Amino acid sequence: EAYQYQMGDFPTEWEAWIRKKRKDPPTIEEILKNENYREEMKQKIKDVSERDKLLQAKEYKEGLVAEPGHTQVKGHASAPYYGKMEPSQDPTSTANTFQPGAWMPPDSGSSQKK
């Protein structure tokens, strides 16, 4: 069914022809050649990535490169959490929590004198 179509269901060569990005429809040989090329590239990328990880580990071990620091983030950068749990005069917020302050409006006699 047309409504069940997902991007990537057809080879990209057919997609290009259907969308009039190329003049002639693809041949089966072309599609197979391109699929093989993509698989080769995926494997090469995987191999290079593994070699890079091994090289980094070796350089860390030999002390040639400093290991990346691990930071522990607490709270939000604009409103850090300092461990205070009691209500304060000022509203506070950390990440996805909000605590209103304990401030109450001053009792003014002007509102009662009408």
N, CA and C of each residue as an Amber inpcrd file, in Angstrom:
protein
   342
   0.8330000  -1.1840000   0.0000000   0.0000000   0.0000000   0.0000000
   0.8790000   1.2490000   0.0000000   0.4220000   2.2670000  -0.6470000
   1.2030000   3.5050000  -0.7500000   1.4270000   4.1320000   0.6230000
   0.4580000   4.0470000   1.5160000   0.6000000   4.6750000   2.8270000
   1.5950000   3.9370000   3.7180000   1.9640000   2.7040000   3.3680000
   2.9140000   1.9330000   4.1580000   4.3540000   2.1280000   3.7000000
   4.5580000   2.9300000   2.6710000   5.8960000   3.1660000   2.1340000
   6.7650000   3.8830000   3.1570000   7.9790000   3.4090000   3.3250000
   8.9580000   4.0400000   4.2030000  10.1590000   4.4480000   3.3730000
  10.7660000   5.5820000   3.7000000  11.9650000   6.0250000   3.0020000
  13.0400000   4.9610000   3.1540000  13.6740000   4.6000000   2.0750000
  14.7020000   3.5750000   2.1110000  14.1940000   2.2000000   1.7290000
  12.8850000   2.0500000   1.4670000  12.3510000   0.7590000   1.0520000
  12.8510000   0.3710000  -0.3400000  13.1220000   1.3590000  -1.1740000
  13.6150000   1.1230000  -2.5300000  15.0790000   1.5210000  -2.6030000
  15.8300000   0.9060000  -3.5060000  17.2140000   1.3480000  -3.6920000
  17.2510000   2.8190000  -4.0840000  18.3080000   3.5040000  -3.6610000
  18.3970000   4.9490000  -3.9240000  18.4130000   5.2590000  -5.4140000
  18.9170000   4.3390000  -6.2240000  18.9370000   4.5600000  -7.6650000
  17.5150000   4.6420000  -8.2240000  16.6310000   3.7590000  -7.7220000
  15.2350000   3.8090000  -8.1540000  14.5580000   5.0650000  -7.6410000
  14.8470000   5.4440000  -6.4110000  14.2830000   6.6830000  -5.8530000
  14.6370000   7.8660000  -6.7370000  15.9120000   7.9270000  -7.1620000
  16.3630000   9.0350000  -8.0030000  15.6260000   9.0430000  -9.3340000
  15.4070000   7.8690000  -9.9230000  14.7070000   7.8040000 -11.2030000
  13.2260000   8.1740000 -11.0520000  12.5940000   7.6670000  -9.9790000
  11.1740000   7.9660000  -9.7430000  10.9690000   9.4640000  -9.5240000
  11.9000000  10.1030000  -8.8360000  11.7870000  11.5420000  -8.5480000
  12.3870000  12.4080000  -9.6590000  12.6940000  11.7690000 -10.7990000
  13.2070000  12.4550000 -11.9910000  14.5250000  13.1650000 -11.7430000
  15.3660000  12.5820000 -10.8780000  16.7030000  13.1140000 -10.6330000
  17.7110000  12.5070000 -11.6020000  17.3040000  11.4420000 -12.2650000
  18.1410000  10.8210000 -13.2950000  17.2620000  10.4760000 -14.4860000
  17.8760000  10.4030000 -15.6320000  17.1160000  10.2280000 -16.8770000
  16.6870000   8.7840000 -17.1020000  17.6100000   7.8380000 -16.9010000
  17.3310000   6.4280000 -17.2070000  17.1460000   5.6310000 -15.9230000
  16.2890000   4.5930000 -15.9640000  16.1470000   3.7390000 -14.7690000
  17.4380000   2.9580000 -14.5390000  17.7010000   2.5840000 -13.2930000
  18.9530000   1.8680000 -12.9910000  18.8930000   0.4270000 -13.4830000
  20.0730000  -0.1190000 -13.7080000  20.1710000  -1.5430000 -14.0560000
  20.4450000  -2.3230000 -12.7830000  20.1760000  -3.6170000 -12.8420000
  20.4260000  -4.4690000 -11.6760000  21.9080000  -4.5040000 -11.3470000
  22.7560000  -4.4730000 -12.3840000  24.2000000  -4.4630000 -12.1640000
  24.6350000  -3.2130000 -11.4080000  24.0560000  -2.0720000 -11.8070000
  24.3960000  -0.8050000 -11.1370000  23.9850000  -0.8400000  -9.6730000
  22.7920000  -1.3430000  -9.4130000  22.2970000  -1.4140000  -8.0360000
  23.1900000  -2.3290000  -7.1990000  23.5410000  -3.5050000  -7.7190000
  24.3990000  -4.4350000  -6.9860000  25.7870000  -3.8430000  -6.7500000
  26.3290000  -3.1810000  -7.7740000  27.6460000  -2.5610000  -7.6440000
  27.6270000  -1.5010000  -6.5380000  26.5870000  -0.6670000  -6.5250000
  26.4860000   0.3850000  -5.4970000  26.2600000  -0.1910000  -4.1020000
  25.4800000  -1.2690000  -4.0010000  25.2700000  -1.9100000  -2.6980000
  26.5770000  -2.4850000  -2.1660000  27.3340000  -3.1350000  -3.0460000
  28.6370000  -3.6800000  -2.6420000  29.5750000  -2.5660000  -2.1900000
  29.5740000  -1.4600000  -2.9170000  30.4180000  -0.3230000  -2.5590000
  30.0400000   0.2150000  -1.1740000  28.7290000   0.3610000  -0.9190000
  28.2820000   0.8620000   0.3920000  28.6860000  -0.0920000   1.5150000
  28.5710000  -1.3970000   1.2770000  28.9730000  -2.3790000   2.2910000
  30.4790000  -2.3200000   2.5440000  31.2620000  -2.1620000   1.4690000
  32.7120000  -2.0310000   1.6280000  33.0550000  -0.7950000   2.4550000
  32.3820000   0.3070000   2.1730000  32.6380000   1.5460000   2.8980000
  32.2660000   1.3950000   4.3760000  31.1470000   0.7360000   4.6670000
  30.7570000   0.5050000   6.0640000  31.8370000  -0.2920000   6.7960000
  32.3530000  -1.3220000   6.1290000  33.3830000  -2.1550000   6.7430000
  34.6690000  -1.3620000   6.9540000  35.0620000  -0.5520000   5.9640000
  36.2620000   0.2660000   6.0940000  36.1220000   1.2590000   7.2410000
  34.9560000   1.8680000   7.3660000  34.7080000   2.8230000   8.4560000
  34.8140000   2.1180000   9.8050000  34.2410000   0.9100000   9.8860000
  34.3100000   0.1390000  11.1280000  35.7590000  -0.2000000  11.4760000
  36.5310000  -0.6300000  10.4630000  37.9340000  -0.9860000  10.6910000
  38.7420000   0.2240000  11.1570000  38.5610000   1.3660000  10.4980000
  39.2940000   2.5810000  10.8660000  38.9220000   3.0150000  12.2760000
  37.6420000   2.9150000  12.6050000  37.1910000   3.2970000  13.9450000
  37.8250000   2.4030000  15.0120000  37.8780000   1.1040000  14.7590000
  38.4970000   0.1820000  15.7190000  39.9890000   0.4600000  15.8720000
  40.6860000   0.6990000  14.7400000  42.1150000   1.0250000  14.8050000
  42.3390000   2.3100000  15.5830000  41.4670000   3.2930000  15.3840000
  41.6070000   4.5560000  16.0910000  41.4180000   4.3680000  17.5920000
  40.4440000   3.5550000  17.9900000  40.2260000   3.2850000  19.4140000
  41.4420000   2.5980000  20.0300000  42.0120000   1.6250000  19.3050000
  43.2020000   0.9300000  19.8070000  44.3920000   1.8830000  19.9210000
  44.5620000   2.7460000  18.9330000  45.6500000   3.7170000  18.9590000
  45.4790000   4.6900000  20.1210000  44.2520000   5.1590000  20.3540000
  44.0010000   6.0590000  21.4870000  44.3120000   5.3640000  22.8040000
  43.8870000   4.1200000  22.9410000  44.1530000   3.3770000  24.1830000
  45.6560000   3.2290000  24.3950000  46.3850000   2.9390000  23.3240000
  47.8350000   2.7990000  23.4220000  48.4760000   4.1310000  23.8180000
  48.0200000   5.2300000  23.2090000  48.5730000   6.5470000  23.5310000
  48.2420000   6.9560000  24.9650000  47.0460000   6.6170000  25.4460000
  46.6940000   6.9010000  26.8450000  47.6260000   6.1360000  27.7790000
  47.8400000   4.8500000  27.4360000  48.6750000   3.9970000  28.2800000
  50.1210000   4.4970000  28.3270000  50.6380000   4.9600000  27.1960000
  52.0170000   5.4460000  27.1250000  52.1560000   6.8810000  27.6460000
  51.0450000   7.5230000  27.9230000  51.0960000   8.8810000  28.4460000
  51.3080000   9.9400000  27.3820000  51.1260000   9.5830000  26.1420000
  51.2960000  10.5550000  25.0620000  50.1120000  11.5050000  24.9560000
  48.9590000  11.0310000  25.3620000  47.7340000  11.8240000  25.2800000
  47.0270000  11.7340000  26.6240000  46.5140000  12.8470000  27.0840000
  45.7680000  12.8480000  28.3460000  44.3720000  12.2880000  28.1040000
  43.9130000  11.4860000  29.0340000  42.5580000  10.9480000  28.9100000
  41.5530000  12.0610000  29.1480000  40.4110000  12.0020000  28.4720000
  39.4110000  13.0360000  28.6880000  38.8950000  12.9980000  30.1200000
  38.7100000  14.1670000  30.7040000  38.2150000  14.2420000  32.0760000
  36.7440000  13.9030000  32.1480000  36.3660000  13.2900000  33.2350000
  34.9610000  12.9540000  33.4500000  34.4060000  13.9090000  34.4930000
  33.4450000  14.6990000  34.0790000  32.8530000  15.6640000  34.9950000
  31.5010000  15.1720000  35.4510000  31.2100000  15.4240000  36.6870000
  29.9090000  15.0640000  37.2170000  29.1020000  16.3450000  37.3380000
  28.0160000  16.4000000  36.6030000  27.2030000  17.6010000  36.5700000
  26.0840000  17.4630000  37.5860000  25.9390000  18.4590000  38.4140000
  24.8490000  18.4890000  39.3840000  24.0840000  19.7780000  39.1710000
  22.7870000  19.6600000  38.9850000  21.9690000  20.8510000  38.8100000
  22.1200000  21.4490000  37.4300000  21.6710000  22.6360000  37.2890000
  21.7090000  23.3490000  36.0290000  22.7800000  24.4220000  36.1220000
  23.3930000  24.7590000  35.0170000  24.4960000  25.7140000  35.0270000
  24.0650000  27.0690000  35.5820000  22.8460000  27.4870000  35.2910000
  22.4150000  28.7950000  35.7700000  21.8500000  28.7440000  37.1880000
  21.5580000  27.5640000  37.6960000  21.0170000  27.4450000  39.0520000
  21.5710000  26.1810000  39.6980000  22.8160000  26.2080000  40.1400000
  23.3930000  24.9910000  40.7230000  22.7110000  24.5910000  42.0260000
  22.7850000  23.3180000  42.3210000  22.1940000  22.7740000  43.5360000
  23.2910000  22.6410000  44.5820000  23.0990000  23.2580000  45.7280000
  24.1140000  23.2260000  46.7700000  23.6830000  22.4120000  47.9810000
  22.6520000  21.6020000  47.8510000  22.2480000  20.7170000  48.9210000
  21.3110000  21.3460000  49.9300000  20.7550000  22.4980000  49.6540000
  19.8740000  23.1140000  50.6310000  18.4460000  22.6620000  50.3610000
  17.8250000  22.0810000  51.3620000  16.5050000  21.5010000  51.2010000
  15.3950000  22.3540000  51.8210000  15.7310000  23.2610000  52.7290000
  14.6970000  24.0720000  53.3630000  14.2920000  25.2150000  52.4260000
  13.0590000  25.6860000  52.5340000  12.6330000  26.7860000  51.6640000
  13.4570000  28.0400000  51.9470000  13.6880000  28.7850000  50.9090000
  14.4620000  30.0100000  51.0590000  13.5820000  31.1990000  50.7080000
  14.1190000  32.3840000  50.9340000  13.3850000  33.5950000  50.5840000
  13.2730000  33.7390000  49.0750000  14.2530000  33.2140000  48.3530000
  14.2550000  33.3390000  46.8960000  13.8250000  32.0300000  46.2640000
  13.0880000  32.1050000  45.1460000  12.7490000  30.8630000  44.4500000
  14.0130000  30.2310000  43.8820000  14.0520000  28.9070000  43.8370000
  15.2090000  28.2030000  43.2910000  14.7300000  27.1760000  42.2810000
  15.5970000  26.8340000  41.3370000  15.2620000  25.7830000  40.3830000
  16.5300000  25.0370000  40.0200000  16.4010000  23.7510000  39.8150000
  17.5070000  22.9300000  39.3250000  16.9310000  22.0170000  38.2630000
  17.5180000  22.0200000  37.1070000  17.1210000  21.1870000  35.9740000
  15.6170000  21.2350000  35.7560000  14.8740000  20.2610000  36.2470000
  13.4390000  20.2280000  35.9800000  12.5930000  20.3400000  37.2450000
  13.1580000  20.9100000  38.3100000  12.3700000  21.1110000  39.5280000
  12.3220000  22.5970000  39.8480000  11.2770000  23.0230000  40.4980000
  11.1400000  24.4200000  40.8850000  10.5810000  24.4710000  42.2910000
  11.1870000  25.2990000  43.1460000  10.6690000  25.5040000  44.4960000
  10.4020000  26.9850000  44.6570000   9.1680000  27.3500000  44.9230000
   8.8940000  28.7680000  45.1390000   9.5260000  29.2280000  46.4460000
   9.8130000  30.4830000  46.5350000  10.3940000  31.0310000  47.7530000
   9.3550000  31.1230000  48.8610000   9.8160000  31.3910000  50.0640000
   8.9270000  31.4540000  51.2190000   8.4220000  32.8720000  51.4550000
   8.6500000  33.7760000  50.5360000   8.2730000  35.1720000  50.7120000
   6.7670000  35.3240000  50.7480000   6.3020000  36.1450000  51.6490000
   4.8790000  36.4750000  51.7510000   4.7600000  37.9860000  51.6120000
   3.7160000  38.4670000  50.9850000   3.5820000  39.9160000  50.8420000
   3.4310000  40.5590000  52.2180000   4.0070000  41.7340000  52.3820000
   3.8810000  42.3990000  53.6820000   2.4240000  42.7850000  53.9370000
   2.0580000  42.6990000  55.1950000   0.6850000  43.0310000  55.5640000
   0.5740000  44.5580000  55.5890000  -0.1210000  45.0990000  54.6350000
  -0.2510000  46.5510000  54.5880000  -1.6380000  46.9450000  55.0890000
  -1.6930000  47.9140000  55.8950000  -2.9450000  48.3770000  56.4590000
  -3.7870000  49.1410000  55.4560000  -3.1920000  49.5890000  54.3460000
  -3.9260000  50.4090000  53.3840000  -5.0320000  49.6320000  52.6870000
  -4.8530000  48.2990000  52.5110000  -5.8820000  47.5260000  51.8140000
  -7.0870000  47.3070000  52.7150000  -6.8970000  47.3450000  54.0600000
  -8.0190000  47.1160000  54.9600000  -8.7580000  48.4190000  55.2540000
  -8.1400000  49.5540000  55.0510000  -8.7850000  50.8490000  55.3380000
  -9.4500000  51.3520000  54.0780000 -10.7060000  51.0590000  53.9130000
 -11.4080000  51.5510000  52.7200000 -12.4850000  52.4830000  53.0680000
